Amino acid sequence: MTERARRTAAAVLATLLLVVLAACSSIPRAGQVETGDAIGTDDDIDVIFLAADPTAGATQQEILNGFILAAKSPQDDYAIARRYLTDDAADAWRPNEGTTVDSGPRPATSLNDTTLQISVSEVARVDGNGSYTETGPGAPTALQFGFTQVDGEWRINDLADGIVIEELFFDQVFTAHALYFYDPTFTYLVPDLRWFPTSTAVGTRVVRALLVGPSAWLGDGAVVTAFPDGTITPAVVTTGGQTQVELSSNVLQADAVDLQRMQRQLSASLSDLASASNIAISVDQNIVPIPATPALAPEPSTRVDSRPLVVRDGAFGYLAGGGVAAVEGISAGVESLQPVSAAYSETAGLAAVGAAAGGVYAVRAGEAPVVLDQRPALIAPAVDPFGYVWSVPSGSPTELSAFGAEGAVPAVPTNWDGATSITSFEISRDGTRALAFLSVDGVPKLVVAAVIRNQDGVPQQLGRPVELRTTPGTPVGATWVDQLSVASVTGLASGEARATTQTLGGRSTSLGSPTGAVAIAGGNDLDGLRVLSAEGGLLQQRGSAWQTQAGGISRLAVQN
């Protein structure tokens, strides 16, 4: 069953009337256009909840229930939901200021003749810029609503900004959109996931959030933007088959390179809207010409080889059929170290190797291995696309070092004081984020943190960590699934292993129990995620089960 089918089925089971829209409206393709259509169009909307107007004689409870249901329909700036409010309250209410996602039900209590209070069991929240945070079940939160009569009918006259929505229906009302920023060298576009109600205004909300800037944890210096400070947008519209992003006049001071970078950020951030095409920047409704030269270099790919990178019978390379295909210029050097761990970046032409005799080595194409770190009890090293090898002792998580071709950064400051050990460490394929599987007095703690670099790509420090979901137990390992998702494995006291995946800025999902897991490595998506078992089996998830795809594997390497 497809994702869209699952969404629709869930809503039908909940007995809400849904209308699945076909492509019933289109973008103008020719002729005179006076006013553009807001992005997205109906083509971008999977499901619309048909909210009902207030009924005559409705009680306070019925008005409150109707209002909460109507808030599932964001069309026309929540026009139907506002009909449950007094005129003053409707004008003042800001539904986009935040969203509380709860598990329901919501017990209601009458505090007095004109006030109802509901109890909300929050599981997540979305802020005004679309940032999603899983909060987990906690103590119920009380929300109060004041009522007054207007022409003999009850209406809400006092309420907090934002909306409340059940977790079951969140995916029917909200859609995920990746905003794109640059790493400090302007080499890679880096995704920052946000969630917005699906409506004809979603394109404008995406661009406004892009102009506000990255999420707080990325905004420490891991990413930058081409837009000058203070840039705003009144609207994003389609006219004549072109998407026009209206921006404030300060962008006219930008040079050709920055204008091209702005256009690239906009195109990437709006790419998942069916109605967005041929992105143009306009000021005062006039298209801003963007010179084709100097041309930006193509963005390097963050995809890796779809084949697993392994050590099998002493040979290092890509698993291909019944054998191992060598990595040209790299495999021989890795094999000479009898690796117990390895990470390889095709972009950097570099492998980081944990040697059987101890120490971490760098292996560059055509060069002899070079020892970088000989501290005891080092975990598996990491490598990044800028050519740095990262190394840290398992019992000293804050003693993180990075080694480049032109010298070492002997200490990279971290912000995870209190961690007592570290099991795994990886850098994202754009070099901007670090994934660490820590323990705090025996309790696993999976975190992601910004990698803060200077304009030359040299690591300066790690930003404040954001804790992710993982299963309680003993950390086995964690890895990047793709640019927006990570996966982790923990071992239970029973000997069973549990795998979990989480989208950064999104939800976590159980991946079941890979038997005997001792290592994990990502590919390009969940289908490319591999787990190594203690018996040397290479496991992949097929459906809900982990199945052995190959045997005789002694090491599973990480690709970056």
C-alpha positions as CSV (number, residue, x, y, z in Angstrom):
1,M,0.0,0.0,0.0
2,T,1.3,3.4,-0.9
3,E,1.8,6.2,1.6
4,R,-1.0,8.2,0.1
5,A,-3.3,5.1,0.4
6,R,-2.3,4.6,4.0
7,R,-3.1,8.2,4.8
8,T,-6.5,8.0,3.1
9,A,-7.3,4.7,4.8
10,A,-6.5,6.1,8.2
11,A,-8.8,9.0,7.7
12,V,-11.6,6.9,6.5
13,L,-11.3,4.6,9.5
14,A,-11.6,7.7,11.7
15,T,-15.0,8.4,9.9
16,L,-14.0,11.9,8.8
17,L,-15.2,12.9,5.4
18,L,-12.3,13.4,3.1
19,V,-12.1,14.5,-0.5
20,V,-9.1,13.3,-2.5
21,L,-8.5,15.9,-5.1
22,A,-7.4,15.2,-8.6
23,A,-5.5,17.8,-10.5
24,C,-8.6,20.0,-10.8
25,S,-6.8,23.3,-11.1
26,S,-3.9,24.2,-13.3
27,I,-1.2,26.8,-13.6
28,P,-1.8,29.3,-16.4
29,R,0.4,28.4,-19.3
30,A,-0.4,31.3,-21.7
31,G,-2.2,34.6,-22.1
32,Q,-2.3,37.7,-20.1
33,V,-1.9,37.2,-16.3
34,E,-3.0,39.9,-14.0
35,T,-2.5,38.1,-10.6
36,G,-0.6,34.9,-9.9
37,D,-1.9,31.9,-8.0
38,A,-0.4,31.3,-4.6
39,I,1.9,28.2,-4.2
40,G,1.0,25.4,-3.8
41,T,-2.1,24.8,-5.9
42,D,-4.6,22.1,-5.4
43,D,-2.1,19.8,-7.2
44,D,-0.1,19.8,-4.0
45,I,-2.9,18.8,-1.7
46,D,-3.6,15.1,-1.1
47,V,-6.6,15.5,1.2
48,I,-8.9,18.2,2.4
49,F,-10.9,17.9,5.6
50,L,-14.4,19.2,5.0
51,A,-15.0,21.3,8.1
52,A,-18.5,22.3,9.1
53,D,-19.8,25.7,10.1
54,P,-21.2,26.3,13.6
55,T,-24.7,25.1,14.0
56,A,-27.5,27.1,15.6
57,G,-28.0,26.5,19.3
58,A,-24.7,24.7,19.7
59,T,-23.4,24.3,23.3
60,Q,-20.0,25.5,24.4
61,Q,-18.6,22.0,24.2
62,E,-20.0,21.5,20.7
63,I,-18.5,24.9,19.6
64,L,-15.1,23.8,21.0
65,N,-15.3,20.4,19.4
66,G,-16.3,22.0,16.1
67,F,-13.5,24.6,16.3
68,I,-10.8,21.9,16.9
69,L,-12.1,19.8,14.0
70,A,-12.2,22.9,11.7
71,A,-8.6,23.7,12.6
72,K,-7.7,20.6,10.5
73,S,-8.7,22.6,7.4
74,P,-6.1,25.4,6.9
75,Q,-7.6,26.6,3.6
76,D,-8.2,30.3,3.2
77,D,-6.2,31.0,6.4
78,Y,-8.4,28.7,8.6
79,A,-11.6,30.6,7.5
80,I,-14.0,28.0,8.8
81,A,-12.3,27.6,12.1
82,R,-12.4,31.4,12.6
83,R,-16.3,31.3,12.3
84,Y,-16.3,29.6,15.8
85,L,-14.6,32.7,17.2
86,T,-15.9,36.2,17.9
87,D,-14.8,38.8,15.4
88,D,-12.1,40.2,17.7
89,A,-10.8,36.7,18.6
90,A,-10.8,35.7,14.9
91,D,-8.7,38.8,14.0
92,A,-6.3,38.2,16.8
93,W,-5.9,34.4,16.6
94,R,-2.6,33.3,15.0
95,P,-3.0,29.6,14.0
96,N,0.5,29.3,12.5
97,E,2.3,30.3,15.7
98,G,2.5,26.7,16.7
99,T,0.9,23.2,16.7
100,T,0.5,20.8,19.5
101,V,0.3,17.2,18.4
102,D,-1.4,15.0,20.9
103,S,-2.5,11.4,21.3
104,G,-6.0,12.1,22.5
105,P,-8.6,11.9,24.0
106,R,-9.0,15.4,25.4
107,P,-11.1,15.4,28.7
108,A,-12.9,18.7,29.1
109,T,-13.7,20.4,32.4
110,S,-16.0,23.4,32.9
111,L,-14.1,26.0,35.1
112,N,-17.0,28.4,35.3
113,D,-20.0,29.5,33.2
114,T,-17.9,30.8,30.4
115,T,-14.6,28.8,30.5
116,L,-13.8,25.2,29.3
117,Q,-10.5,23.5,29.9
118,I,-9.2,20.5,28.0
119,S,-6.4,18.2,28.9
120,V,-3.9,17.5,26.1
121,S,-1.4,14.6,26.1
122,E,1.3,16.1,23.9
123,V,3.6,13.9,21.8
124,A,5.2,16.5,19.6
125,R,5.1,20.2,18.8
126,V,5.7,22.3,15.7
127,D,6.8,25.9,16.1
128,G,5.9,28.8,14.0
129,N,8.7,28.2,11.5
130,G,7.7,24.6,11.0
131,S,10.4,22.9,13.2
132,Y,9.0,19.6,14.5
133,T,10.1,18.2,17.9
134,E,9.1,14.9,19.4
135,T,8.3,15.5,23.1
136,G,7.0,12.0,24.0
137,P,4.3,11.3,26.5
138,G,4.4,13.5,29.5
139,A,2.2,15.1,32.0
140,P,-1.0,16.4,30.4
141,T,-1.2,20.1,29.4
142,A,-4.2,22.2,30.2
143,L,-5.6,24.5,27.5
144,Q,-8.4,27.0,28.3
145,F,-11.0,28.5,26.1
146,G,-13.3,31.4,27.0
147,F,-16.8,31.8,25.6
148,T,-19.3,34.6,25.1
149,Q,-22.6,34.9,23.3
150,V,-22.9,36.7,20.0
151,D,-26.6,37.2,18.9
152,G,-27.6,34.4,21.2
153,E,-25.0,31.9,20.0
154,W,-21.9,30.7,21.9
155,R,-18.5,31.7,20.3
156,I,-14.9,31.5,21.6
157,N,-13.6,34.8,22.6
158,D,-10.4,33.8,24.5
159,L,-7.8,31.3,23.3
160,A,-4.1,30.8,22.8
161,D,-2.5,31.0,19.4
162,G,-1.8,27.8,17.5
163,I,-3.8,24.7,16.9
164,V,-4.2,21.2,18.4
165,I,-4.2,18.1,16.2
166,E,-4.3,14.4,16.9
167,E,-1.2,12.4,16.0
168,L,-3.4,10.2,13.8
169,F,-4.3,13.0,11.5
170,F,-1.0,15.0,11.5
171,D,0.2,13.5,8.2
172,Q,-3.1,14.3,6.5
173,V,-2.9,18.0,7.4
174,F,0.8,18.7,7.5
175,T,3.5,17.9,4.9
176,A,7.3,17.9,5.3
177,H,9.4,20.4,3.3
178,A,13.2,20.5,3.3
179,L,14.6,24.0,3.4
180,Y,18.1,24.2,2.0
181,F,21.1,26.2,3.3
182,Y,24.8,26.1,2.4
183,D,27.8,24.8,4.2
184,P,30.2,27.6,5.0
185,T,32.3,26.8,1.8
186,F,29.1,27.1,-0.4
187,T,29.9,23.6,-1.7
188,Y,26.9,21.6,-0.4
189,L,23.2,22.4,0.0
190,V,22.1,21.1,3.4
191,P,18.5,20.1,4.2
192,D,16.6,21.4,7.2
193,L,13.2,19.7,7.5
194,R,10.1,21.7,8.4
195,W,6.4,20.9,8.5
196,F,3.6,23.1,7.3
197,P,-0.2,22.7,6.8
198,T,-0.9,21.8,3.2
199,S,-2.7,24.8,1.6
200,T,-2.4,27.2,-1.3
201,A,-0.2,29.4,0.9
202,V,2.4,26.7,1.7
203,G,5.0,28.0,-0.9
204,T,5.0,31.4,0.8
205,R,5.4,29.8,4.2
206,V,8.4,27.7,2.9
207,V,10.2,30.8,1.6
208,R,9.4,32.9,4.7
209,A,10.9,30.1,6.9
210,L,13.9,29.9,4.6
211,L,14.5,33.6,5.0
212,V,14.2,33.5,8.8
213,G,17.1,31.0,8.7
214,P,18.1,27.5,9.8
215,S,17.0,25.7,12.9
216,A,18.7,26.8,16.1
217,W,21.1,23.9,16.3
218,L,22.3,24.4,12.7
219,G,22.3,28.1,13.0
220,D,25.4,28.0,15.3
221,G,27.5,28.2,12.2
222,A,27.2,24.9,10.5
223,V,25.2,26.4,7.6
224,V,24.9,29.8,5.9
225,T,22.5,31.4,3.5
226,A,23.0,33.5,0.3
227,F,20.1,35.8,1.3
228,P,21.2,39.2,2.8
229,D,20.0,39.9,6.3
230,G,16.6,41.4,6.5
231,T,15.3,39.9,3.3
232,I,11.5,39.3,3.4
233,T,8.9,38.0,1.0
234,P,5.3,39.1,0.8
235,A,4.2,36.1,-1.4
236,V,5.2,33.4,-3.8
237,V,3.0,33.0,-6.9
238,T,2.8,31.2,-10.2
239,T,2.3,33.2,-13.4
240,G,2.4,31.9,-16.9
241,G,4.1,28.7,-15.8
242,Q,6.8,30.5,-13.8
243,T,7.2,30.6,-10.1
244,Q,7.9,34.1,-8.9
245,V,9.4,34.6,-5.5
246,E,8.8,38.3,-4.6
247,L,11.7,39.5,-2.4
248,S,12.6,42.8,-0.7
249,S,14.7,45.3,-2.6
250,N,17.9,44.6,-0.6
251,V,18.6,41.6,-2.8
252,L,19.4,44.0,-5.6
253,Q,22.7,44.7,-3.9
254,A,23.8,41.1,-4.4
255,D,26.3,40.1,-7.0
256,A,25.7,37.5,-9.7
257,V,27.1,34.6,-7.7
258,D,24.9,35.4,-4.7
259,L,21.9,35.8,-6.9
260,Q,22.6,32.4,-8.4
261,R,23.0,30.9,-5.0
262,M,19.7,32.4,-3.8
263,Q,17.9,30.9,-6.8
264,R,19.5,27.5,-6.1
265,Q,18.3,27.6,-2.5
266,L,14.8,28.6,-3.6
267,S,14.6,25.9,-6.3
268,A,15.7,23.2,-3.9
269,S,13.4,24.3,-1.1
270,L,10.3,24.5,-3.4
271,S,11.2,21.4,-5.4
272,D,8.7,19.1,-3.7
273,L,5.7,21.3,-4.6
274,A,4.1,20.1,-7.8
275,S,3.1,23.7,-8.7
276,A,6.6,25.1,-8.4
277,S,8.6,25.4,-11.6
278,N,11.1,27.7,-13.3
279,I,11.9,29.7,-10.2
280,A,12.5,33.4,-10.7
281,I,13.3,36.2,-8.2
282,S,11.3,39.4,-8.5
283,V,11.4,42.8,-6.7
284,D,8.4,45.1,-7.0
285,Q,6.9,42.5,-9.3
286,N,9.7,42.9,-11.8
287,I,11.8,39.8,-12.6
288,V,15.5,40.2,-11.4
289,P,17.8,39.2,-14.2
290,I,20.4,36.7,-13.0
291,P,23.5,36.5,-15.1
292,A,24.5,33.1,-16.3
293,T,28.1,33.8,-15.6
294,P,30.0,33.3,-13.5
295,A,28.3,29.9,-13.4
296,L,28.1,28.0,-10.1
297,A,29.9,24.7,-9.9
298,P,27.5,21.7,-9.8
299,E,26.7,20.6,-6.3
300,P,28.6,17.4,-5.6
301,S,26.5,14.3,-5.0
302,T,26.0,13.1,-1.5
303,R,25.0,9.6,-2.7
304,V,27.3,6.7,-2.1
305,D,27.9,3.4,-3.9
306,S,24.8,1.2,-3.5
307,R,27.0,-1.8,-2.8
308,P,28.0,-2.5,0.8
309,L,31.7,-1.8,1.6
310,V,33.1,-4.7,3.5
311,V,36.1,-6.8,4.5
312,R,35.7,-10.4,3.4
313,D,38.4,-13.0,3.6
314,G,40.9,-10.3,4.2
315,A,39.9,-8.3,1.0
316,F,38.5,-4.7,1.4
317,G,36.1,-3.4,-1.2
318,Y,32.5,-3.4,-2.5
319,L,30.5,-6.7,-2.2
320,A,29.8,-7.7,-5.8
321,G,28.2,-11.1,-6.4
322,G,30.3,-13.7,-4.7
323,G,33.4,-11.6,-4.5
324,V,34.8,-8.2,-3.4
325,A,35.5,-5.4,-5.9
326,A,38.6,-3.4,-4.9
327,V,38.5,0.3,-4.4
328,E,41.2,1.5,-6.8
329,G,44.2,2.9,-5.0
330,I,42.7,2.4,-1.6
331,S,42.0,-1.3,-0.9
332,A,45.7,-2.5,-0.8
333,G,46.6,0.1,1.8
334,V,43.5,-0.7,4.0
335,E,44.2,-4.5,3.7
336,S,47.8,-4.0,4.9
337,L,46.5,-2.7,8.2
338,Q,44.3,-5.7,8.9
339,P,41.4,-3.4,9.6
340,V,39.1,-3.8,12.5
341,S,37.1,-0.8,11.2
342,A,37.0,1.5,8.2
343,A,35.3,4.5,6.7
344,Y,35.7,5.7,3.1
345,S,34.9,9.0,1.3
346,E,35.0,8.7,-2.5
347,T,34.7,12.5,-2.6
348,A,37.8,13.0,-0.5
349,G,39.6,10.0,-1.9
350,L,40.4,9.0,1.6
351,A,39.8,6.0,3.9
352,A,40.1,6.1,7.7
353,V,41.1,2.8,9.2
354,G,41.2,1.3,12.7
355,A,44.2,-1.1,12.5
356,A,44.4,-4.5,14.2
357,A,47.6,-3.5,15.9
358,G,46.0,-0.3,17.3
359,G,45.8,3.3,16.1
360,V,43.9,5.1,13.4
361,Y,45.4,5.5,10.0
362,A,44.7,7.6,6.9
363,V,44.8,5.8,3.5
364,R,44.8,8.1,0.4
365,A,44.8,6.9,-3.1
366,G,48.2,5.7,-4.2
367,E,49.9,6.6,-0.9
368,A,51.2,4.5,1.9
369,P,49.0,4.4,5.1
370,V,49.8,7.2,7.6
371,V,49.3,6.9,11.3
372,L,47.2,9.7,12.8
373,D,46.2,8.7,16.3
374,Q,47.7,6.2,18.6
375,R,45.7,6.8,21.7
376,P,44.3,3.7,23.4
377,A,40.8,2.4,23.1
378,L,39.8,4.4,20.0
379,I,36.5,3.8,18.4
380,A,35.9,3.3,14.7
381,P,37.1,6.5,13.0
382,A,35.0,8.7,10.8
383,V,35.9,10.6,7.6
384,D,34.3,13.6,6.0
385,P,34.1,15.0,2.4
386,F,36.6,17.8,3.2
387,G,39.3,15.2,3.8
388,Y,39.3,15.1,7.6
389,V,39.6,11.9,9.7
390,W,37.9,12.0,13.1
391,S,39.0,10.0,16.0
392,V,38.0,9.7,19.7
393,P,38.7,7.3,22.6
394,S,35.7,5.3,23.7
395,G,36.1,6.3,27.4
396,S,36.7,10.0,26.7
397,P,33.9,11.3,24.4
398,T,35.0,15.0,24.7
399,E,38.6,14.2,23.5
400,L,37.5,14.4,19.8
401,S,40.3,15.1,17.2
402,A,40.2,15.8,13.5
403,F,43.2,15.2,11.2
404,G,43.5,16.8,7.8
405,A,46.0,16.5,5.0
406,E,47.8,19.7,6.1
407,G,47.8,19.0,9.9
408,A,45.7,18.0,12.8
409,V,43.0,19.8,14.7
410,P,44.1,18.1,17.9
411,A,41.0,19.0,20.0
412,V,37.6,19.7,18.5
413,P,35.4,21.2,21.4
414,T,32.2,19.4,22.0
415,N,29.1,20.2,24.0
416,W,28.3,16.8,25.4
417,D,29.9,17.2,28.8
418,G,28.5,14.5,31.1
419,A,28.8,11.7,28.6
420,T,30.8,8.9,30.0
421,S,31.5,6.8,26.9
422,I,31.1,6.9,23.1
423,T,30.3,3.9,20.9
424,S,30.1,5.4,17.4
425,F,30.7,8.7,15.6
426,E,29.9,9.6,11.9
427,I,29.9,12.8,9.9
428,S,27.1,13.6,7.4
429,R,27.9,13.4,3.7
430,D,27.9,17.2,3.4
431,G,30.2,17.5,6.3
432,T,27.9,19.7,8.4
433,R,26.5,17.4,11.0
434,A,27.9,14.8,13.4
435,L,26.1,11.8,14.7
436,A,27.3,10.4,18.0
437,F,26.1,7.4,20.1
438,L,27.0,8.3,23.6
439,S,26.3,6.8,27.0
440,V,25.6,8.8,30.2
441,D,26.2,6.5,33.2
442,G,25.1,3.5,31.2
443,V,22.1,5.2,29.6
444,P,22.3,5.4,25.8
445,K,22.1,8.9,24.3
446,L,22.0,9.4,20.5
447,V,22.7,12.9,19.5
448,V,23.3,15.0,16.4
449,A,25.3,18.2,16.5
450,A,26.4,20.8,14.0
451,V,30.0,20.7,12.7
452,I,31.1,24.3,12.7
453,R,33.9,25.0,10.2
454,N,35.6,28.1,8.9
455,Q,35.3,29.2,5.3
456,D,38.1,26.8,4.3
457,G,36.3,23.8,5.7
458,V,38.5,23.4,8.8
459,P,36.6,22.0,11.8
460,Q,36.4,24.5,14.7
461,Q,34.0,22.8,17.1
462,L,30.7,20.9,17.4
463,G,27.5,22.8,18.2
464,R,25.0,22.0,20.9
465,P,23.7,18.5,20.6
466,V,20.1,17.6,19.8
467,E,19.0,14.3,21.4
468,L,17.3,11.8,19.1
469,R,15.1,8.8,19.8
470,T,16.7,5.3,20.3
471,T,15.8,2.1,22.1
472,P,17.0,1.7,25.7
473,G,19.9,-0.7,26.0
474,T,23.5,-0.9,25.2
475,P,24.6,1.1,22.2
476,V,25.8,-1.0,19.2
477,G,26.2,1.7,16.6
478,A,24.5,4.6,14.7
479,T,24.8,5.7,11.0
480,W,23.5,8.1,8.5
481,V,20.7,6.6,6.3
482,D,20.6,9.6,4.0
483,Q,20.9,13.4,4.3
484,L,17.9,13.7,6.6
485,S,17.7,10.3,8.4
486,V,19.8,8.3,10.8
487,A,19.5,4.8,12.2
488,S,20.8,3.2,15.4
489,V,21.0,-0.2,17.0
490,T,21.0,-1.0,20.7
491,G,21.4,-4.4,22.4
492,L,19.0,-5.5,25.1
493,A,19.9,-7.4,28.3
494,S,18.1,-10.5,26.7
495,G,20.6,-10.5,23.9
496,E,18.1,-9.2,21.3
497,A,19.0,-6.2,19.2
498,R,16.6,-3.3,18.3
499,A,17.0,-0.9,15.4
500,T,15.4,2.5,15.2
501,T,15.4,5.2,12.5
502,Q,14.7,8.9,12.9
503,T,14.2,11.7,10.4
504,L,16.0,14.8,11.7
505,G,13.2,17.3,12.3
506,G,10.7,14.4,12.0
507,R,9.5,11.2,13.5
508,S,11.2,8.0,14.8
509,T,10.2,4.5,13.7
510,S,11.1,1.1,14.9
511,L,13.0,-1.1,12.4
512,G,12.6,-4.4,14.3
513,S,15.3,-6.7,15.6
514,P,18.4,-7.6,13.5
515,T,19.7,-10.8,15.1
516,G,23.1,-10.6,16.6
517,A,23.9,-7.0,15.4
518,V,27.4,-5.8,16.0
519,A,27.7,-3.0,13.4
520,I,25.5,-0.8,11.1
521,A,26.2,1.2,8.0
522,G,23.9,3.3,5.8
523,G,23.5,3.5,2.0
524,N,21.3,5.9,0.2
525,D,18.0,5.1,1.8
526,L,16.4,2.6,4.2
527,D,16.7,-0.1,1.6
528,G,20.4,0.4,1.6
529,L,20.8,0.1,5.4
530,R,23.0,-2.9,6.4
531,V,23.7,-4.6,9.7
532,L,26.5,-7.0,10.4
533,S,25.8,-9.9,12.7
534,A,28.3,-11.5,15.1
535,E,28.3,-14.6,12.8
536,G,29.4,-12.6,9.8
537,G,26.0,-12.3,8.1
538,L,25.2,-9.1,6.2
539,L,21.6,-8.3,7.0
540,Q,19.0,-6.1,5.2
541,Q,15.5,-5.4,6.2
542,R,12.9,-6.9,3.8
543,G,9.4,-6.0,4.9
544,S,9.3,-6.3,8.7
545,A,12.1,-8.8,8.9
546,W,15.9,-8.6,8.7
547,Q,17.3,-11.2,6.2
548,T,20.8,-12.4,5.6
549,Q,22.0,-11.3,2.1
550,A,25.6,-12.5,2.4
551,G,27.9,-14.4,4.7
552,G,31.6,-14.5,5.6
553,I,31.8,-10.7,6.3
554,S,34.3,-9.8,9.0
555,R,33.9,-6.0,8.8
556,L,31.2,-3.6,7.6
557,A,32.7,-0.2,6.5
558,V,31.0,3.2,6.4
559,Q,30.7,5.1,3.2
560,N,30.7,8.9,3.3
